[in-house]
Amino acid sequence: MTEQAENPFLYVVVCAAGIAADVSKLITAAQERNWQVGVIATPVAMNGFFDTAAVEAQTGRPIRSAWRTPGEPRPFPAPDAVIVAPATFNTLNKWAAGIADTLALGTLCEAAGLGVPVAVLPCVADALAAHPAYRDSLARLRAMGVRFAEPYAGEAGEGGGRPEFGWERALDLIEPA
């Protein structure tokens, strides 16, 4: 049996937030837990939010950001789980509303219908997190079975440093106890 058939496949959906530059930490942690990883990025995230060449080298697969044509083969197997990290205000609200205007959002909308476990690491500024639409979106996504880690606002602390983004927490949310 090949490694592909033995190890589960994880989709990592990357949104456009500054912390996305460290998405390799999540990929490394997932690979150490024997996940195969494929990355799907929002179109804006592809514009310099993370090192796409390094991520492709790390996963051994192309990053997906655009829809494939009907005749193109699927570049990834079906997911055993999905992690959205970092998950932005825009992506979370559109996903909760059922808007599938990008490959990333379409993938997230489908995951709910397929019953695939989904974990989210929100990266949303406090001012946006206070918006009523955002709170409603989180409630709707939770009702769909989406699992959330603690939100990350990325605000600098008193000493100027920023708190760690809990990349591995998402893996804990999708794996059985």
C-alpha positions as CSV (number, residue, x, y, z in Angstrom):
1,M,0.0,0.0,0.0
2,T,1.3,3.5,-0.8
3,E,1.8,6.3,1.7
4,Q,-1.0,8.2,-0.1
5,A,-3.5,5.4,0.6
6,E,-2.3,5.0,4.3
7,N,-2.2,8.6,5.5
8,P,-5.3,10.8,5.7
9,F,-5.5,13.9,3.6
10,L,-5.8,17.4,5.1
11,Y,-6.9,20.5,3.2
12,V,-5.4,23.7,4.7
13,V,-7.4,26.8,3.5
14,V,-5.2,29.9,3.9
15,C,-6.8,33.4,4.0
16,A,-5.1,36.8,3.5
17,A,-3.9,37.7,7.0
18,G,-0.3,38.6,8.0
19,I,0.1,35.6,10.2
20,A,-0.4,33.4,7.0
21,A,3.4,33.9,6.5
22,D,3.9,31.1,9.1
23,V,1.5,28.6,7.6
24,S,4.4,26.2,7.2
25,K,4.3,25.7,11.0
26,L,0.8,24.1,10.5
27,I,2.0,22.0,7.6
28,T,5.0,20.7,9.5
29,A,2.9,19.8,12.5
30,A,0.3,18.0,10.3
31,Q,3.0,16.1,8.5
32,E,4.5,15.1,11.8
33,R,1.1,13.6,12.7
34,N,1.1,11.7,9.4
35,W,-1.3,13.9,7.5
36,Q,-0.8,14.5,3.8
37,V,-1.4,18.2,3.1
38,G,-2.8,20.1,0.2
39,V,-3.2,23.9,0.4
40,I,-6.0,25.9,-1.0
41,A,-5.6,29.7,-0.7
42,T,-7.9,32.6,-1.3
43,P,-6.9,34.6,-4.3
44,V,-5.8,37.6,-2.1
45,A,-3.7,35.3,0.1
46,M,-1.8,34.3,-3.1
47,N,-0.6,37.9,-3.4
48,G,2.4,37.8,-1.1
49,F,0.8,36.7,2.2
50,F,2.9,33.5,2.4
51,D,5.8,31.9,0.6
52,T,3.9,29.9,-2.1
53,A,7.1,28.3,-3.5
54,A,8.2,27.1,-0.1
55,V,4.7,25.7,0.7
56,E,4.6,23.8,-2.6
57,A,8.0,22.4,-1.9
58,Q,7.0,21.4,1.6
59,T,3.7,19.7,0.6
60,G,5.0,18.4,-2.8
61,R,1.8,19.6,-4.4
62,P,0.7,22.8,-6.2
63,I,-1.3,25.3,-4.2
64,R,-4.9,25.6,-5.4
65,S,-6.5,28.9,-5.7
66,A,-8.6,28.8,-8.9
67,W,-11.3,26.4,-10.1
68,R,-10.1,23.6,-12.3
69,T,-11.6,23.1,-15.8
70,P,-14.1,20.2,-16.3
71,G,-11.5,18.1,-18.1
72,E,-8.7,18.7,-15.5
73,P,-8.0,15.9,-13.1
74,R,-8.5,16.6,-9.4
75,P,-5.1,17.6,-8.0
76,F,-5.9,16.5,-4.4
77,P,-7.8,13.4,-3.1
78,A,-11.0,14.1,-1.2
79,P,-10.3,15.6,2.3
80,D,-10.4,13.6,5.5
81,A,-10.4,16.9,7.3
82,V,-10.1,20.7,6.6
83,I,-8.4,23.4,8.6
84,V,-9.0,27.1,7.8
85,A,-6.0,29.0,9.1
86,P,-5.8,31.9,9.4
87,A,-9.5,32.4,8.9
88,T,-10.5,36.0,8.2
89,F,-13.6,38.0,8.8
90,N,-14.5,38.1,5.1
91,T,-14.1,34.3,4.6
92,L,-16.0,33.3,7.7
93,N,-18.9,35.6,6.9
94,K,-19.1,34.5,3.3
95,W,-18.8,30.9,4.2
96,A,-21.6,31.1,6.8
97,A,-23.8,32.8,4.2
98,G,-23.2,30.0,1.7
99,I,-21.3,32.2,-0.8
100,A,-18.9,30.1,-2.9
101,D,-17.3,32.7,-5.2
102,T,-13.8,31.4,-4.8
103,L,-12.3,27.9,-4.7
104,A,-11.5,28.2,-1.0
105,L,-15.1,29.2,-0.2
106,G,-16.6,26.6,-2.5
107,T,-14.5,23.9,-0.8
108,L,-15.6,25.0,2.7
109,C,-19.3,25.1,1.6
110,E,-18.9,21.5,0.2
111,A,-17.1,20.2,3.3
112,A,-20.2,20.9,5.5
113,G,-22.4,18.9,3.1
114,L,-19.9,16.0,3.0
115,G,-19.6,15.8,6.8
116,V,-15.9,16.4,6.7
117,P,-14.5,17.6,10.1
118,V,-13.5,21.3,9.8
119,A,-11.4,23.3,12.3
120,V,-10.9,27.1,12.2
121,L,-8.3,29.3,13.6
122,P,-9.9,32.8,13.4
123,C,-7.6,35.8,12.8
124,V,-10.0,38.7,13.2
125,A,-9.3,42.1,14.7
126,D,-11.3,42.9,17.9
127,A,-13.3,45.7,16.2
128,L,-14.4,43.3,13.4
129,A,-15.1,40.5,15.8
130,A,-17.6,42.8,17.6
131,H,-19.7,43.2,14.4
132,P,-23.1,41.5,14.7
133,A,-22.8,39.7,11.3
134,Y,-19.6,38.1,12.5
135,R,-21.1,36.8,15.7
136,D,-24.1,35.4,13.7
137,S,-21.7,33.7,11.3
138,L,-19.8,32.0,14.1
139,A,-23.1,30.7,15.5
140,R,-24.2,29.4,12.1
141,L,-20.9,27.7,11.5
142,R,-20.8,26.1,14.9
143,A,-24.4,24.8,14.3
144,M,-23.0,23.2,11.2
145,G,-20.4,21.3,13.3
146,V,-17.4,23.6,12.6
147,R,-14.9,23.5,15.4
148,F,-13.2,26.8,16.5
149,A,-10.0,27.5,18.4
150,E,-9.6,30.7,20.4
151,P,-9.7,33.8,18.2
152,Y,-6.5,35.6,17.4
153,A,-6.6,39.4,17.0
154,G,-2.8,39.7,16.5
155,E,-2.7,42.9,18.6
156,A,0.7,43.7,20.0
157,G,1.1,43.3,23.8
158,E,2.7,45.8,26.2
159,G,6.2,44.8,25.2
160,G,5.4,45.1,21.5
161,G,5.4,41.3,20.9
162,R,2.5,39.5,19.5
163,P,1.0,36.3,21.0
164,E,1.7,33.0,19.3
165,F,-0.8,31.8,16.8
166,G,-2.0,28.4,17.8
167,W,-1.3,26.5,14.6
168,E,-1.3,23.1,16.2
169,R,-4.6,23.7,18.1
170,A,-6.4,23.2,14.8
171,L,-5.0,19.7,14.5
172,D,-6.2,18.9,18.0
173,L,-9.7,19.9,17.0
174,I,-9.9,17.5,14.0
175,E,-8.2,14.5,15.5
176,P,-10.0,12.0,17.8
177,A,-9.2,12.3,21.4
